[in-house]
């Protein structure tokens, strides 16, 4: 009963809410107890519990205060992603947003490439004669002072056992502008974005580039168009594109050499078959060596000053740093284990790409991971050399 009577003397938060509705306002006006002359007598209108006096672990059931509930959710492209029910709230909506809801929304969207679109608020009370109130605000700029005032106006219903609810829907949209006409891209394909540079050329962006832009925006820096893209980011995109073109050029040269080699092998096979027939007819045994199962390099790759096993481990760790899902990281680790189990090294991966690709896929490694694991050795060595010279 003593606790119940104390609730009658909670000072109202009306004044503090009306002075400043932003989330950056100070709580100092609530941290100091109000003089006895300013305290509301028992039986006065209900008020919110000041945040300075609020204990989130305590039940305020039956105490004289404004009780209200909240249903909040986050939607991306009109589809709900997450949300919760918050029951028995007794502090003001503005304080609840600042100290409880805003941190939850921030945590739920921290690792997402999303940006705020708008927020929808629906105020309701379980009274048949009272209509719902719907409001819409840009981004997260909700007028919590208005919400507090409306709940205070409806607080008379609380004494009659009515329930007040604030339903909040936060609408988000993707940060990236993926072209709608390009569909069916696999997880191993690049994100189809464009980065305009000073030369007017458009460059593709990869997922780690998009993450860099997201971090740029989360730091509070503008990104309203191409002119806001940092120069350092442009340089990294151009460097990545140049390296990609160099790798593709090397792959094309290797493909041409492989085709010439296969063509020469086919011609040698025809001659060997002819010689076999000739030898069979003349009693001379054929002397054609079998095709080798392993291709040996004409010149070695760049060497790392570490044991071969450690180089394979470093290569796997480098791949795992390029992906964000735990599933793909595990696939790259499995490829490492298979490589070491057969005593293969990076040179053998590079020279025997088709054989190693089939070896990995045959042993359960996804095709995209297998392709990357056999094709990116030179890129890894290039990054290693560049890091060492930095």
C-alpha atoms as a printed R data frame, in Angstrom:
    type eleno elety resid chain resno       x       y       z
1   ATOM     1    CA   UNK     A     1   0.000   0.000   0.000
2   ATOM     2    CA   UNK     A     2   2.925   2.337   0.745
3   ATOM     3    CA   UNK     A     3   4.236   1.752  -2.792
4   ATOM     4    CA   UNK     A     4   0.798   2.481  -4.231
5   ATOM     5    CA   UNK     A     5   0.562   5.833  -2.423
6   ATOM     6    CA   UNK     A     6   4.038   6.829  -3.572
7   ATOM     7    CA   UNK     A     7   2.913   6.510  -7.167
8   ATOM     8    CA   UNK     A     8   0.434   9.329  -6.607
9   ATOM     9    CA   UNK     A     9   3.324  11.745  -6.176
10  ATOM    10    CA   UNK     A    10   5.163  11.052  -9.418
11  ATOM    11    CA   UNK     A    11   5.738  14.401 -11.168
12  ATOM    12    CA   UNK     A    12   4.294  14.700 -14.651
13  ATOM    13    CA   UNK     A    13   6.565  14.402 -17.681
14  ATOM    14    CA   UNK     A    14   4.308  16.737 -19.666
15  ATOM    15    CA   UNK     A    15   6.603  19.677 -19.144
16  ATOM    16    CA   UNK     A    16   9.762  17.873 -20.112
17  ATOM    17    CA   UNK     A    17   8.114  16.338 -23.175
18  ATOM    18    CA   UNK     A    18   6.798  19.695 -24.343
19  ATOM    19    CA   UNK     A    19  10.160  21.387 -23.956
20  ATOM    20    CA   UNK     A    20  12.028  19.041 -26.266
21  ATOM    21    CA   UNK     A    21  10.795  16.008 -28.209
22  ATOM    22    CA   UNK     A    22  14.156  15.058 -29.716
23  ATOM    23    CA   UNK     A    23  15.953  11.914 -28.616
24  ATOM    24    CA   UNK     A    24  19.004  13.971 -27.635
25  ATOM    25    CA   UNK     A    25  17.221  15.907 -24.865
26  ATOM    26    CA   UNK     A    26  18.554  15.645 -21.323
27  ATOM    27    CA   UNK     A    27  16.963  13.607 -18.571
28  ATOM    28    CA   UNK     A    28  18.169  16.053 -15.956
29  ATOM    29    CA   UNK     A    29  14.689  17.428 -15.356
30  ATOM    30    CA   UNK     A    30  13.566  13.936 -14.326
31  ATOM    31    CA   UNK     A    31  16.601  12.965 -12.283
32  ATOM    32    CA   UNK     A    32  15.860  15.599  -9.603
33  ATOM    33    CA   UNK     A    33  12.819  15.055  -7.338
34  ATOM    34    CA   UNK     A    34  10.143  17.702  -7.657
35  ATOM    35    CA   UNK     A    35   9.434  19.967  -4.655
36  ATOM    36    CA   UNK     A    36   6.505  18.804  -2.547
37  ATOM    37    CA   UNK     A    37   4.505  21.885  -3.550
38  ATOM    38    CA   UNK     A    38   4.630  20.779  -7.205
39  ATOM    39    CA   UNK     A    39   3.609  17.173  -6.569
40  ATOM    40    CA   UNK     A    40   0.170  16.121  -7.703
41  ATOM    41    CA   UNK     A    41  -2.230  15.081  -4.979
42  ATOM    42    CA   UNK     A    42  -3.865  11.669  -4.951
43  ATOM    43    CA   UNK     A    43  -6.807  11.493  -7.315
44  ATOM    44    CA   UNK     A    44  -5.305  13.898  -9.870
45  ATOM    45    CA   UNK     A    45  -4.949  12.992 -13.565
46  ATOM    46    CA   UNK     A    46  -2.674  10.045 -14.285
47  ATOM    47    CA   UNK     A    47   0.868  10.733 -15.454
48  ATOM    48    CA   UNK     A    48   3.817   8.787 -16.805
49  ATOM    49    CA   UNK     A    49   6.477   7.481 -14.447
50  ATOM    50    CA   UNK     A    50   9.620   9.652 -14.802
51  ATOM    51    CA   UNK     A    51  12.448   7.768 -16.428
52  ATOM    52    CA   UNK     A    52  14.736   8.555 -13.475
53  ATOM    53    CA   UNK     A    53  12.335   6.664 -11.167
54  ATOM    54    CA   UNK     A    54  11.526   3.854 -13.595
55  ATOM    55    CA   UNK     A    55  12.695   0.305 -12.893
56  ATOM    56    CA   UNK     A    56  12.304  -1.861 -16.042
57  ATOM    57    CA   UNK     A    57  12.365  -5.050 -13.944
58  ATOM    58    CA   UNK     A    58   9.541  -3.906 -11.669
59  ATOM    59    CA   UNK     A    59   5.832  -4.514 -12.220
60  ATOM    60    CA   UNK     A    60   3.683  -1.394 -11.988
61  ATOM    61    CA   UNK     A    61   0.412  -3.298 -12.152
62  ATOM    62    CA   UNK     A    62  -2.267  -1.572 -10.040
63  ATOM    63    CA   UNK     A    63  -0.289   1.626  -9.492
64  ATOM    64    CA   UNK     A    64  -1.616   5.057 -10.436
65  ATOM    65    CA   UNK     A    65   0.219   5.781 -13.667
66  ATOM    66    CA   UNK     A    66  -0.517   5.808 -17.386
67  ATOM    67    CA   UNK     A    67  -0.207   2.210 -18.554
68  ATOM    68    CA   UNK     A    68   0.076   1.513 -22.275
69  ATOM    69    CA   UNK     A    69   1.288  -1.205 -24.656
70  ATOM    70    CA   UNK     A    70   3.334  -1.117 -27.845
71  ATOM    71    CA   UNK     A    71   3.451  -3.371 -30.899
72  ATOM    72    CA   UNK     A    72   6.413  -2.539 -33.122
73  ATOM    73    CA   UNK     A    73   7.840  -4.157 -36.236
74  ATOM    74    CA   UNK     A    74  10.372  -3.508 -38.983
75  ATOM    75    CA   UNK     A    75   9.286  -4.022 -42.596
76  ATOM    76    CA   UNK     A    76  11.416  -4.261 -45.728
77  ATOM    77    CA   UNK     A    77   9.489  -4.001 -48.986
78  ATOM    78    CA   UNK     A    78   6.227  -4.268 -46.996
79  ATOM    79    CA   UNK     A    79   7.315  -7.588 -45.474
80  ATOM    80    CA   UNK     A    80   7.830  -7.886 -41.741
81  ATOM    81    CA   UNK     A    81  11.420  -8.685 -40.769
82  ATOM    82    CA   UNK     A    82  11.263  -8.493 -36.973
83  ATOM    83    CA   UNK     A    83   9.222  -7.007 -34.154
84  ATOM    84    CA   UNK     A    84   8.098  -7.362 -30.553
85  ATOM    85    CA   UNK     A    85   5.244  -6.700 -28.152
86  ATOM    86    CA   UNK     A    86   6.065  -4.344 -25.284
87  ATOM    87    CA   UNK     A    87   3.482  -4.612 -22.479
88  ATOM    88    CA   UNK     A    88   2.773  -2.588 -19.370
89  ATOM    89    CA   UNK     A    89   4.828   0.482 -20.294
90  ATOM    90    CA   UNK     A    90   4.571   3.331 -17.776
91  ATOM    91    CA   UNK     A    91   7.177   5.846 -18.988
92  ATOM    92    CA   UNK     A    92   6.402   8.392 -21.701
93  ATOM    93    CA   UNK     A    93   6.594   7.335 -25.376
94  ATOM    94    CA   UNK     A    94   9.482   9.731 -25.955
95  ATOM    95    CA   UNK     A    95  11.536   8.237 -23.131
96  ATOM    96    CA   UNK     A    96  10.622   4.704 -24.194
97  ATOM    97    CA   UNK     A    97  11.810   5.481 -27.730
98  ATOM    98    CA   UNK     A    98  15.058   7.026 -26.547
99  ATOM    99    CA   UNK     A    99  16.064   4.457 -23.939
100 ATOM   100    CA   UNK     A   100  14.422   1.212 -25.106
101 ATOM   101    CA   UNK     A   101  12.989   1.116 -28.617
102 ATOM   102    CA   UNK     A   102  15.586   3.122 -30.533
103 ATOM   103    CA   UNK     A   103  18.484   0.899 -29.326
104 ATOM   104    CA   UNK     A   104  16.490  -2.203 -30.331
105 ATOM   105    CA   UNK     A   105  15.756  -0.849 -33.820
106 ATOM   106    CA   UNK     A   106  19.384   0.191 -34.252
107 ATOM   107    CA   UNK     A   107  20.620  -3.264 -33.225
108 ATOM   108    CA   UNK     A   108  18.134  -5.016 -35.536
109 ATOM   109    CA   UNK     A   109  19.306  -3.023 -38.586
110 ATOM   110    CA   UNK     A   110  22.999  -2.528 -37.765
111 ATOM   111    CA   UNK     A   111  24.353  -5.183 -40.147
112 ATOM   112    CA   UNK     A   112  21.756  -4.638 -42.882
113 ATOM   113    CA   UNK     A   113  22.185  -2.633 -46.084
114 ATOM   114    CA   UNK     A   114  18.952  -0.776 -45.365
115 ATOM   115    CA   UNK     A   115  17.931   2.836 -44.970
116 ATOM   116    CA   UNK     A   116  14.885   4.343 -43.285
117 ATOM   117    CA   UNK     A   117  11.916   5.135 -45.513
118 ATOM   118    CA   UNK     A   118   9.119   6.229 -43.168
119 ATOM   119    CA   UNK     A   119   7.317   5.300 -39.938
120 ATOM   120    CA   UNK     A   120   3.622   4.587 -39.406
121 ATOM   121    CA   UNK     A   121   1.976   5.108 -36.004
122 ATOM   122    CA   UNK     A   122  -1.500   3.817 -35.050
123 ATOM   123    CA   UNK     A   123  -2.900   4.882 -31.660
124 ATOM   124    CA   UNK     A   124  -5.832   2.877 -30.328
125 ATOM   125    CA   UNK     A   125  -7.810   2.303 -27.143
126 ATOM   126    CA   UNK     A   126 -10.262  -0.495 -26.371
127 ATOM   127    CA   UNK     A   127 -13.222   1.848 -26.337
128 ATOM   128    CA   UNK     A   128 -15.825   1.308 -29.039
129 ATOM   129    CA   UNK     A   129 -16.676   4.999 -29.263
130 ATOM   130    CA   UNK     A   130 -13.075   6.127 -29.753
131 ATOM   131    CA   UNK     A   131 -11.593   5.854 -33.239
132 ATOM   132    CA   UNK     A   132  -8.004   4.923 -33.964
133 ATOM   133    CA   UNK     A   133  -5.520   7.649 -34.876
134 ATOM   134    CA   UNK     A   134  -3.038   7.011 -37.702
135 ATOM   135    CA   UNK     A   135   0.040   9.140 -38.354
136 ATOM   136    CA   UNK     A   136   2.926   8.832 -40.817
137 ATOM   137    CA   UNK     A   137   6.356  10.393 -40.413
138 ATOM   138    CA   UNK     A   138   9.488  10.531 -42.610
139 ATOM   139    CA   UNK     A   139  12.284   8.129 -41.682
140 ATOM   140    CA   UNK     A   140  12.367   7.782 -37.866
141 ATOM   141    CA   UNK     A   141  11.243  11.350 -37.151
142 ATOM   142    CA   UNK     A   142   8.176  10.499 -35.063
143 ATOM   143    CA   UNK     A   143   6.505  13.296 -33.109
144 ATOM   144    CA   UNK     A   144   6.636  11.490 -29.769
145 ATOM   145    CA   UNK     A   145   5.395  14.611 -27.986
146 ATOM   146    CA   UNK     A   146   2.116  14.276 -29.874
147 ATOM   147    CA   UNK     A   147   1.905  10.565 -29.014
148 ATOM   148    CA   UNK     A   148   2.477  11.353 -25.323
149 ATOM   149    CA   UNK     A   149  -0.201  14.028 -25.326
150 ATOM   150    CA   UNK     A   150  -2.744  11.710 -26.951
151 ATOM   151    CA   UNK     A   151  -2.094   8.963 -24.401
152 ATOM   152    CA   UNK     A   152  -2.499  11.521 -21.626
153 ATOM   153    CA   UNK     A   153  -5.826  12.591 -23.132
154 ATOM   154    CA   UNK     A   154  -6.920   8.945 -23.165
155 ATOM   155    CA   UNK     A   155  -5.576   8.185 -19.680
156 ATOM   156    CA   UNK     A   156  -9.115   8.442 -18.257
157 ATOM   157    CA   UNK     A   157  -9.852   5.133 -19.991
158 ATOM   158    CA   UNK     A   158  -7.134   3.388 -17.953
159 ATOM   159    CA   UNK     A   159  -9.137   3.836 -14.753
160 ATOM   160    CA   UNK     A   160 -12.032   2.057 -16.485
161 ATOM   161    CA   UNK     A   161  -9.861  -0.940 -17.346
162 ATOM   162    CA   UNK     A   162  -9.324   0.031 -20.994
163 ATOM   163    CA   UNK     A   163  -6.080  -0.734 -22.820
164 ATOM   164    CA   UNK     A   164  -4.119   1.802 -24.860
165 ATOM   165    CA   UNK     A   165  -1.835   0.560 -27.627
166 ATOM   166    CA   UNK     A   166   0.713   2.283 -29.844
167 ATOM   167    CA   UNK     A   167   1.406   0.256 -33.020
168 ATOM   168    CA   UNK     A   168   4.618   1.344 -34.760
169 ATOM   169    CA   UNK     A   169   5.789   0.119 -38.167
170 ATOM   170    CA   UNK     A   170   9.248   1.139 -39.376
171 ATOM   171    CA   UNK     A   171   9.532   0.869 -43.167
172 ATOM   172    CA   UNK     A   172  12.995   0.344 -44.662
173 ATOM   173    CA   UNK     A   173  14.349  -0.057 -48.174
174 ATOM   174    CA   UNK     A   174  17.570  -1.523 -49.544
175 ATOM   175    CA   UNK     A   175  20.535   0.806 -49.822
176 ATOM   176    CA   UNK     A   176  21.693  -0.715 -53.111
177 ATOM   177    CA   UNK     A   177  19.923   0.069 -56.366
178 ATOM   178    CA   UNK     A   178  20.113  -3.341 -58.032
179 ATOM   179    CA   UNK     A   179  18.664  -3.130 -61.513
180 ATOM   180    CA   UNK     A   180  15.287  -4.794 -61.610
181 ATOM   181    CA   UNK     A   181  15.871  -6.035 -65.139
182 ATOM   182    CA   UNK     A   182  18.737  -8.294 -64.065
183 ATOM   183    CA   UNK     A   183  17.364 -11.410 -62.469
184 ATOM   184    CA   UNK     A   184  18.552 -14.875 -61.641
185 ATOM   185    CA   UNK     A   185  21.998 -13.847 -60.362
186 ATOM   186    CA   UNK     A   186  23.721 -16.476 -58.238
187 ATOM   187    CA   UNK     A   187  25.393 -15.857 -54.901
188 ATOM   188    CA   UNK     A   188  28.804 -16.056 -56.603
189 ATOM   189    CA   UNK     A   189  28.033 -13.312 -59.093
190 ATOM   190    CA   UNK     A   190  28.884  -9.694 -58.457
191 ATOM   191    CA   UNK     A   191  26.347  -7.197 -57.217
192 ATOM   192    CA   UNK     A   192  25.189  -5.374 -60.316
193 ATOM   193    CA   UNK     A   193  25.719  -1.777 -59.323
194 ATOM   194    CA   UNK     A   194  27.478   1.036 -61.133
195 ATOM   195    CA   UNK     A   195  30.111   3.452 -59.886
196 ATOM   196    CA   UNK     A   196  30.653   6.439 -62.148
197 ATOM   197    CA   UNK     A   197  34.180   7.829 -62.117
198 ATOM   198    CA   UNK     A   198  35.743  10.880 -63.684
199 ATOM   199    CA   UNK     A   199  36.382   9.127 -66.991
200 ATOM   200    CA   UNK     A   200  32.671   8.379 -67.427
201 ATOM   201    CA   UNK     A   201  33.180   4.621 -67.313
202 ATOM   202    CA   UNK     A   202  30.882   2.459 -65.205
203 ATOM   203    CA   UNK     A   203  32.452  -0.092 -62.892
204 ATOM   204    CA   UNK     A   204  30.796  -3.077 -61.204
205 ATOM   205    CA   UNK     A   205  30.673  -3.078 -57.414
206 ATOM   206    CA   UNK     A   206  31.308  -6.177 -55.348
207 ATOM   207    CA   UNK     A   207  29.661  -6.923 -51.968
208 ATOM   208    CA   UNK     A   208  32.620  -5.591 -49.952
209 ATOM   209    CA   UNK     A   209  32.365  -2.313 -51.903
210 ATOM   210    CA   UNK     A   210  28.681  -2.039 -50.964
211 ATOM   211    CA   UNK     A   211  29.582  -2.656 -47.319
212 ATOM   212    CA   UNK     A   212  32.073   0.214 -47.511
213 ATOM   213    CA   UNK     A   213  29.346   2.551 -48.777
214 ATOM   214    CA   UNK     A   214  27.008   1.369 -46.026
215 ATOM   215    CA   UNK     A   215  29.669   2.137 -43.404
216 ATOM   216    CA   UNK     A   216  30.124   5.563 -45.037
217 ATOM   217    CA   UNK     A   217  26.403   6.284 -44.588
218 ATOM   218    CA   UNK     A   218  26.262   4.858 -41.059
219 ATOM   219    CA   UNK     A   219  29.024   7.287 -40.122
220 ATOM   220    CA   UNK     A   220  26.574  10.094 -40.925
221 ATOM   221    CA   UNK     A   221  28.222  11.146 -44.176
222 ATOM   222    CA   UNK     A   222  26.035  12.081 -47.180
223 ATOM   223    CA   UNK     A   223  25.571   9.742 -50.127
224 ATOM   224    CA   UNK     A   224  22.891  11.351 -52.257
225 ATOM   225    CA   UNK     A   225  24.557  10.734 -55.601
226 ATOM   226    CA   UNK     A   226  27.773   9.952 -57.461
227 ATOM   227    CA   UNK     A   227  29.312  13.270 -56.413
228 ATOM   228    CA   UNK     A   228  29.206  12.185 -52.747
229 ATOM   229    CA   UNK     A   229  31.231   9.004 -53.373
230 ATOM   230    CA   UNK     A   230  34.625   9.365 -51.618
231 ATOM   231    CA   UNK     A   231  37.672   9.594 -53.881
232 ATOM   232    CA   UNK     A   232  39.400   6.810 -51.944
233 ATOM   233    CA   UNK     A   233  36.434   4.528 -52.671
234 ATOM   234    CA   UNK     A   234  36.618   5.380 -56.396
235 ATOM   235    CA   UNK     A   235  40.317   4.510 -56.426
236 ATOM   236    CA   UNK     A   236  39.694   1.138 -54.777
237 ATOM   237    CA   UNK     A   237  36.948   0.336 -57.287
238 ATOM   238    CA   UNK     A   238  39.200   1.224 -60.224
239 ATOM   239    CA   UNK     A   239  42.059  -0.860 -58.794
240 ATOM   240    CA   UNK     A   240  39.745  -3.830 -58.275
241 ATOM   241    CA   UNK     A   241  38.453  -3.562 -61.842
242 ATOM   242    CA   UNK     A   242  41.991  -3.350 -63.253
243 ATOM   243    CA   UNK     A   243  43.041  -6.437 -61.294
244 ATOM   244    CA   UNK     A   244  39.934  -8.274 -62.463
245 ATOM   245    CA   UNK     A   245  40.699  -7.432 -66.105
246 ATOM   246    CA   UNK     A   246  44.300  -8.588 -65.668
247 ATOM   247    CA   UNK     A   247  43.132 -11.896 -64.202
248 ATOM   248    CA   UNK     A   248  40.670 -12.383 -67.039
249 ATOM   249    CA   UNK     A   249  43.388 -11.640 -69.585
250 ATOM   250    CA   UNK     A   250  45.654 -14.240 -67.975
251 ATOM   251    CA   UNK     A   251  42.810 -16.752 -67.949
252 ATOM   252    CA   UNK     A   252  42.150 -16.128 -71.646
253 ATOM   253    CA   UNK     A   253  45.829 -16.668 -72.432
254 ATOM   254    CA   UNK     A   254  45.851 -19.891 -70.422
255 ATOM   255    CA   UNK     A   255  42.703 -21.048 -72.205
256 ATOM   256    CA   UNK     A   256  44.283 -20.420 -75.608
257 ATOM   257    CA   UNK     A   257  47.420 -22.315 -74.582
258 ATOM   258    CA   UNK     A   258  45.314 -25.166 -73.218
259 ATOM   259    CA   UNK     A   259  43.357 -25.396 -76.463
260 ATOM   260    CA   UNK     A   260  46.566 -25.482 -78.486
261 ATOM   261    CA   UNK     A   261  47.934 -28.161 -76.184
262 ATOM   262    CA   UNK     A   262  44.732 -30.188 -76.467
263 ATOM   263    CA   UNK     A   263  44.839 -29.778 -80.233
264 ATOM   264    CA   UNK     A   264  48.438 -31.012 -80.310
265 ATOM   265    CA   UNK     A   265  47.477 -33.934 -78.054
266 ATOM   266    CA   UNK     A   266  44.626 -34.856 -80.383
267 ATOM   267    CA   UNK     A   267  46.947 -34.796 -83.365
268 ATOM   268    CA   UNK     A   268  49.468 -36.899 -81.449
269 ATOM   269    CA   UNK     A   269  46.681 -39.331 -80.591
270 ATOM   270    CA   UNK     A   270  45.768 -39.719 -84.243
271 ATOM   271    CA   UNK     A   271  49.407 -40.345 -85.157
272 ATOM   272    CA   UNK     A   272  49.772 -42.786 -82.281
273 ATOM   273    CA   UNK     A   273  46.701 -44.680 -83.437
274 ATOM   274    CA   UNK     A   274  48.070 -44.822 -86.948
275 ATOM   275    CA   UNK     A   275  51.428 -45.999 -85.618
276 ATOM   276    CA   UNK     A   276  49.672 -48.613 -83.516
277 ATOM   277    CA   UNK     A   277  47.911 -49.986 -86.575
278 ATOM   278    CA   UNK     A   278  51.106 -49.849 -88.548
279 ATOM   279    CA   UNK     A   279  53.031 -51.571 -85.766
280 ATOM   280    CA   UNK     A   280  50.377 -54.215 -85.374
281 ATOM   281    CA   UNK     A   281  50.546 -54.972 -89.047
282 ATOM   282    CA   UNK     A   282  54.320 -55.020 -89.144
283 ATOM   283    CA   UNK     A   283  54.905 -56.811 -85.851
284 ATOM   284    CA   UNK     A   284  56.521 -53.706 -84.256
285 ATOM   285    CA   UNK     A   285  55.240 -52.928 -80.743
286 ATOM   286    CA   UNK     A   286  53.905 -49.374 -80.309
287 ATOM   287    CA   UNK     A   287  55.876 -47.052 -78.044
288 ATOM   288    CA   UNK     A   288  53.375 -44.237 -77.154
289 ATOM   289    CA   UNK     A   289  53.516 -42.970 -73.535
290 ATOM   290    CA   UNK     A   290  50.205 -42.565 -71.652
291 ATOM   291    CA   UNK     A   291  48.755 -39.070 -71.030
292 ATOM   292    CA   UNK     A   292  49.918 -37.656 -67.695
293 ATOM   293    CA   UNK     A   293  47.251 -37.306 -64.974
294 ATOM   294    CA   UNK     A   294  48.995 -34.279 -63.474
295 ATOM   295    CA   UNK     A   295  50.182 -31.228 -65.427
296 ATOM   296    CA   UNK     A   296  53.566 -29.901 -64.380
297 ATOM   297    CA   UNK     A   297  54.376 -26.172 -64.553
298 ATOM   298    CA   UNK     A   298  56.920 -24.711 -66.944
299 ATOM   299    CA   UNK     A   299  57.719 -21.935 -64.462
300 ATOM   300    CA   UNK     A   300  56.899 -21.757 -60.748
301 ATOM   301    CA   UNK     A   301  54.549 -19.249 -59.150
302 ATOM   302    CA   UNK     A   302  55.735 -16.603 -56.747
303 ATOM   303    CA   UNK     A   303  56.796 -18.183 -53.482
304 ATOM   304    CA   UNK     A   304  55.713 -17.295 -49.959
305 ATOM   305    CA   UNK     A   305  58.344 -17.400 -47.259
306 ATOM   306    CA   UNK     A   306  56.299 -19.934 -45.298
307 ATOM   307    CA   UNK     A   307  55.864 -23.721 -45.461
308 ATOM   308    CA   UNK     A   308  53.498 -24.945 -48.183
309 ATOM   309    CA   UNK     A   309  50.919 -26.115 -45.636
310 ATOM   310    CA   UNK     A   310  50.857 -22.663 -44.018
311 ATOM   311    CA   UNK     A   311  50.442 -21.060 -47.441
312 ATOM   312    CA   UNK     A   312  47.338 -23.193 -48.056
313 ATOM   313    CA   UNK     A   313  45.960 -22.204 -44.635
314 ATOM   314    CA   UNK     A   314  46.607 -18.518 -45.327
315 ATOM   315    CA   UNK     A   315  44.935 -18.855 -48.728
316 ATOM   316    CA   UNK     A   316  41.824 -20.398 -47.133
317 ATOM   317    CA   UNK     A   317  41.714 -17.642 -44.486
318 ATOM   318    CA   UNK     A   318  41.999 -15.027 -47.256
319 ATOM   319    CA   UNK     A   319  38.983 -16.552 -49.010
320 ATOM   320    CA   UNK     A   320  36.982 -16.674 -45.789
321 ATOM   321    CA   UNK     A   321  37.611 -12.957 -45.314
322 ATOM   322    CA   UNK     A   322  35.917 -12.292 -48.676
323 ATOM   323    CA   UNK     A   323  32.560 -13.796 -47.619
324 ATOM   324    CA   UNK     A   324  30.179 -12.945 -44.790
325 ATOM   325    CA   UNK     A   325  28.116 -16.104 -44.242
326 ATOM   326    CA   UNK     A   326  29.318 -18.823 -41.911
327 ATOM   327    CA   UNK     A   327  28.212 -21.467 -44.420
328 ATOM   328    CA   UNK     A   328  30.608 -20.253 -47.130
329 ATOM   329    CA   UNK     A   329  33.444 -19.898 -44.596
330 ATOM   330    CA   UNK     A   330  32.953 -23.569 -43.681
331 ATOM   331    CA   UNK     A   331  33.082 -24.588 -47.366
332 ATOM   332    CA   UNK     A   332  36.430 -22.797 -47.815
333 ATOM   333    CA   UNK     A   333  37.744 -24.458 -44.665
334 ATOM   334    CA   UNK     A   334  36.635 -27.853 -46.029
335 ATOM   335    CA   UNK     A   335  38.512 -27.122 -49.271
336 ATOM   336    CA   UNK     A   336  41.608 -26.390 -47.195
337 ATOM   337    CA   UNK     A   337  41.294 -29.707 -45.363
338 ATOM   338    CA   UNK     A   338  40.915 -31.637 -48.630
339 ATOM   339    CA   UNK     A   339  43.948 -29.869 -50.110
340 ATOM   340    CA   UNK     A   340  46.183 -30.651 -47.138
341 ATOM   341    CA   UNK     A   341  44.891 -34.227 -46.862
342 ATOM   342    CA   UNK     A   342  46.139 -34.922 -50.413
343 ATOM   343    CA   UNK     A   343  49.392 -32.967 -49.842
344 ATOM   344    CA   UNK     A   344  48.477 -30.497 -52.600
345 ATOM   345    CA   UNK     A   345  49.854 -26.958 -52.544
346 ATOM   346    CA   UNK     A   346  49.061 -23.629 -54.234
347 ATOM   347    CA   UNK     A   347  51.232 -24.360 -57.277
348 ATOM   348    CA   UNK     A   348  49.341 -27.585 -57.960
349 ATOM   349    CA   UNK     A   349  46.003 -25.780 -57.586
350 ATOM   350    CA   UNK     A   350  47.031 -23.195 -60.164
351 ATOM   351    CA   UNK     A   351  48.524 -25.531 -62.771
352 ATOM   352    CA   UNK     A   352  45.807 -28.198 -62.529
353 ATOM   353    CA   UNK     A   353  42.667 -26.063 -62.352
354 ATOM   354    CA   UNK     A   354  40.227 -28.438 -64.165
355 ATOM   355    CA   UNK     A   355  41.473 -31.497 -62.259
356 ATOM   356    CA   UNK     A   356  41.390 -29.714 -58.901
357 ATOM   357    CA   UNK     A   357  37.953 -28.240 -59.632
358 ATOM   358    CA   UNK     A   358  36.517 -31.708 -60.293
359 ATOM   359    CA   UNK     A   359  38.349 -33.040 -57.243
360 ATOM   360    CA   UNK     A   360  36.710 -30.490 -54.965
361 ATOM   361    CA   UNK     A   361  33.200 -30.762 -56.434
362 ATOM   362    CA   UNK     A   362  33.416 -34.556 -56.313
363 ATOM   363    CA   UNK     A   363  34.145 -34.289 -52.588
364 ATOM   364    CA   UNK     A   364  31.150 -32.083 -51.783
365 ATOM   365    CA   UNK     A   365  32.543 -28.578 -52.233
366 ATOM   366    CA   UNK     A   366  29.969 -26.263 -53.944
367 ATOM   367    CA   UNK     A   367  30.857 -25.353 -57.516
368 ATOM   368    CA   UNK     A   368  31.245 -21.631 -56.808
369 ATOM   369    CA   UNK     A   369  33.591 -22.203 -53.880
370 ATOM   370    CA   UNK     A   370  35.585 -24.792 -55.846
371 ATOM   371    CA   UNK     A   371  35.951 -22.409 -58.786
372 ATOM   372    CA   UNK     A   372  37.184 -19.609 -56.542
373 ATOM   373    CA   UNK     A   373  39.564 -21.883 -54.661
374 ATOM   374    CA   UNK     A   374  41.345 -23.035 -57.823
375 ATOM   375    CA   UNK     A   375  41.270 -19.719 -59.721
376 ATOM   376    CA   UNK     A   376  42.179 -17.046 -57.157
377 ATOM   377    CA   UNK     A   377  45.682 -18.159 -56.139
378 ATOM   378    CA   UNK     A   378  47.366 -15.471 -58.229
379 ATOM   379    CA   UNK     A   379  45.062 -12.790 -56.832
380 ATOM   380    CA   UNK     A   380  45.939 -13.958 -53.312
381 ATOM   381    CA   UNK     A   381  49.662 -13.814 -54.063
382 ATOM   382    CA   UNK     A   382  49.237 -10.365 -55.597
383 ATOM   383    CA   UNK     A   383  47.435  -9.087 -52.488
384 ATOM   384    CA   UNK     A   384  50.116 -10.670 -50.300
385 ATOM   385    CA   UNK     A   385  52.909  -8.969 -52.244
386 ATOM   386    CA   UNK     A   386  51.120  -5.625 -52.168
387 ATOM   387    CA   UNK     A   387  50.547  -5.914 -48.407
388 ATOM   388    CA   UNK     A   388  54.197  -6.779 -47.885
389 ATOM   389    CA   UNK     A   389  55.391  -3.755 -49.857
390 ATOM   390    CA   UNK     A   390  53.005  -1.344 -48.142
